[in-house]
Amino acid sequence: MAAERRSSWLKGVLDLLVLASLTGGESYGYEISKALAGAGLGEIKGGTLYPVLNRLEEAGLLVGEFRAPERGPGRRYYRLTDGGRQALAEQSASWLEFHAAVTTMLNSARPGGPS
């Protein structure tokens, strides 16, 4: 049950987290997935991540470029657009405001907390 709830919460902010993962520069799907896992968000499988990347690219928030190296498989690298940076700033502010409201409510519900 807790894993299902966490998965549901993650789906609500995954677009925002993917945008945030690209603030340091371009990256490809597997690296983005590793960054999210390293942040404590658990494993994000390709079947979840790639549709998000495609949706963000179609919305003009990311630009993707396929590169074929001399050896090994090719990869699609993604980078933020100016619109993606703006969306990240706006959505981050909204998320932090929402998080503060949830935190306030949960703290007030704790034993010994304000009633």
C-alpha positions in Angstrom: 0.0 0.0 0.0 2.8 2.5 0.9 4.6 1.7 -2.3 1.4 2.4 -4.4 0.9 5.7 -2.6 4.5 6.7 -3.2 4.2 5.8 -6.8 1.1 7.9 -7.1 2.8 10.9 -5.5 5.8 10.5 -7.8 3.6 10.5 -10.9 2.3 13.9 -9.8 5.7 15.5 -9.8 7.8 13.4 -12.2 7.6 16.0 -15.0 9.0 18.6 -12.6 11.7 16.3 -11.4 12.8 15.4 -14.9 13.0 19.1 -15.7 15.0 19.7 -12.5 17.4 16.9 -13.4 18.4 18.7 -16.5 19.4 22.0 -14.9 23.0 21.0 -14.9 23.1 20.4 -18.6 22.1 17.8 -21.1 21.6 14.1 -20.2 20.1 10.9 -21.6 17.4 8.7 -20.1 19.5 6.3 -18.2 21.5 9.1 -16.5 18.3 10.9 -15.6 16.9 7.7 -14.1 20.1 7.3 -12.1 19.9 10.9 -10.9 16.3 10.4 -9.7 17.2 7.2 -7.9 20.3 8.9 -6.3 18.0 11.5 -5.0 16.0 8.8 -3.1 13.1 8.5 -5.5 13.6 4.9 -6.3 14.0 3.2 -9.6 12.1 5.0 -12.5 11.7 2.4 -15.3 12.1 3.3 -18.9 8.4 2.6 -19.5 7.6 5.5 -17.1 10.5 7.8 -17.9 10.5 7.9 -21.7 6.9 8.9 -22.1 7.6 11.8 -19.8 10.6 12.8 -21.8 8.6 12.6 -25.0 5.7 14.6 -23.6 8.1 17.3 -22.3 9.8 17.4 -25.7 6.5 17.7 -27.6 5.5 20.6 -25.2 8.7 22.4 -26.2 10.2 22.2 -22.7 13.0 19.9 -23.8 15.0 19.4 -27.0 16.2 15.9 -27.8 19.0 15.0 -30.1 20.0 11.5 -31.1 23.7 10.8 -31.2 25.3 7.7 -32.6 28.8 7.1 -31.1 31.6 5.2 -33.0 30.9 2.2 -30.6 27.9 1.1 -28.7 24.3 2.1 -29.0 23.1 5.6 -29.9 21.5 7.7 -27.2 19.0 10.6 -27.3 20.3 13.5 -25.2 17.9 16.0 -23.8 18.4 19.6 -22.7 16.1 22.3 -21.3 14.7 25.0 -23.6 14.1 28.5 -22.3 10.5 27.5 -22.0 11.5 24.5 -20.0 13.5 26.7 -17.6 10.5 29.0 -17.2 8.2 26.1 -16.6 10.6 24.6 -14.0 10.7 27.9 -12.1 6.9 28.3 -12.1 6.2 24.7 -11.3 8.8 24.6 -8.6 7.3 27.6 -6.9 3.8 26.0 -7.1 5.1 22.7 -5.7 6.9 24.4 -2.8 3.8 26.3 -1.9 1.8 23.1 -2.0 4.4 21.2 0.0 4.3 24.0 2.7 0.5 23.7 2.9 0.7 19.9 3.2 3.4 20.1 5.8 1.4 22.6 7.8 -1.6 20.4 7.8 0.3 17.3 8.7 2.2 19.0 11.5 -1.1 20.3 13.0 -2.4 16.7 13.0 0.5 15.3 15.0 -0.1 14.5 18.7 0.9 17.6 20.7 0.7 19.8 17.6 -1.5 22.8 17.1 -5.2 21.9 16.9 
